[in-house]
């Protein structure tokens, strides 16, 4: 299984202080600095969705969610409920500053052009922000997860 992380669109920032670092490297081979809580919220949420519980060590050992495994399960009547619950449960524990507004899950049953693939669209905002953001996750039959 591999991932493709799509760079986030630049969110306007007026802060002089950094909130954190992004998942992708800059052109100079260092992590991109994030200057707004919206950028940091998006990157933190992506990081949570791409991490299996137990993948990290120390006090963060339980960080993550089982989303990657669920994306490659056989599509059944319960898969959408399982994916939805996994995302909500993990976000409530690890990124409580993220307000999930909607989770839309599309399978080949809903859209025949997604043959052997699944798409998850998560719309959210960061606590006390009016900016709505969407994370789109696509899992293909080749084992590649695209998140952007």
C-alpha positions in Angstrom: 0.0 0.0 0.0 1.3 3.4 -0.9 0.1 7.0 -0.5 0.0 10.1 -2.6 -0.4 13.2 -0.6 -1.7 16.1 -2.7 -0.4 19.5 -1.6 -3.0 21.7 0.1 -4.1 24.9 -1.5 -2.4 27.8 0.2 -4.7 29.1 3.0 -4.3 32.8 3.5 -2.4 33.5 6.6 -1.6 36.7 8.4 0.3 35.2 11.3 4.0 35.7 12.0 4.2 32.7 14.3 4.3 29.1 13.0 1.7 26.6 14.2 3.6 23.6 13.0 4.9 21.7 10.0 3.2 20.1 7.0 3.5 16.5 5.8 5.3 17.4 2.6 8.8 18.8 2.1 9.4 22.1 0.5 11.6 22.5 -2.6 14.6 22.8 -0.3 14.1 19.4 1.3 12.7 20.7 4.6 9.2 20.6 6.0 6.9 23.4 5.0 6.0 25.7 7.9 2.3 26.2 8.6 1.3 29.7 9.7 -2.5 29.3 10.3 -4.6 27.1 12.5 -6.6 26.1 9.4 -3.5 24.8 7.7 -2.3 23.0 10.8 -5.8 21.5 11.4 -5.8 20.1 7.8 -2.3 18.6 8.1 -3.1 17.1 11.6 -6.3 15.5 10.3 -4.5 14.0 7.3 -1.8 12.7 9.5 -4.4 11.0 11.8 -6.2 9.4 8.8 -2.9 8.0 7.4 -1.6 6.5 10.6 -2.4 3.1 12.0 -2.9 2.8 15.7 0.3 1.3 17.1 2.5 2.8 14.3 4.0 5.4 16.6 5.8 4.7 19.9 5.7 6.2 23.4 2.7 8.2 24.6 1.4 8.5 21.0 1.3 4.7 20.5 -2.6 4.6 20.1 -2.6 7.7 17.7 -4.3 7.0 14.4 -7.3 5.3 13.0 -7.9 2.0 11.1 -9.2 3.8 8.0 -6.5 2.5 5.6 -7.5 -1.1 6.4 -11.2 -0.4 6.0 -10.7 1.2 2.6 -9.5 -2.1 1.2 -12.2 -4.2 2.8 -14.9 -5.8 0.7 -17.8 -3.4 0.1 -20.8 -4.5 2.2 -23.8 -2.8 3.6 -21.9 -1.9 6.7 -18.7 -0.5 5.2 -19.9 3.1 5.1 -21.0 2.9 8.7 -17.6 1.4 9.7 -15.6 4.1 7.9 -17.8 6.9 9.2 -17.5 5.6 12.8 -13.8 5.1 12.6 -13.1 8.6 11.4 -15.4 10.2 13.9 -14.1 8.2 16.9 -10.4 8.9 16.0 -11.0 12.6 15.4 -12.9 13.0 18.7 -9.9 11.6 20.6 -6.9 12.9 18.7 -8.0 16.1 16.9 -10.9 17.4 19.1 -10.4 20.9 17.6 -11.7 19.5 14.2 -15.5 19.9 13.7 -16.6 17.3 11.2 -19.5 18.7 9.2 -20.1 15.7 6.8 -18.6 12.5 5.6 -19.6 11.3 2.2 -18.5 7.8 1.1 -18.9 6.7 -2.5 -18.4 3.1 -3.6 -18.8 1.3 -6.9 -22.4 0.6 -5.9 -23.1 4.3 -5.9 -20.9 5.2 -8.9 -20.1 2.4 -11.3 -17.1 4.5 -12.6 -15.3 3.7 -9.3 -14.8 0.1 -10.3 -12.9 -1.5 -7.4 -12.3 1.9 -5.7 -13.7 3.9 -2.9 -13.9 7.7 -2.3 -14.3 9.4 1.0 -15.0 13.2 1.3 -14.7 14.7 4.7 -15.9 18.3 5.1 -14.8 20.0 8.3 -13.7 23.2 9.9 -11.1 23.9 12.6 -12.6 25.1 15.9 -13.5 28.8 15.9 -12.9 29.1 12.2 -15.5 29.7 9.5 -13.3 28.2 6.7 -14.8 24.9 5.6 -12.2 22.5 4.2 -12.6 19.1 2.5 -10.3 16.1 2.5 -10.8 13.7 -0.4 -9.5 10.2 0.0 -9.4 7.8 -2.9 -8.4 4.2 -2.5 -7.7 2.3 -5.8 -7.6 -1.4 -6.5 -3.8 -1.0 -7.0 -3.4 -0.3 -3.3 -2.7 3.4 -3.7 -4.4 5.9 -1.3 -4.6 9.4 -2.6 -5.4 12.1 0.0 -5.8 15.8 -0.7 
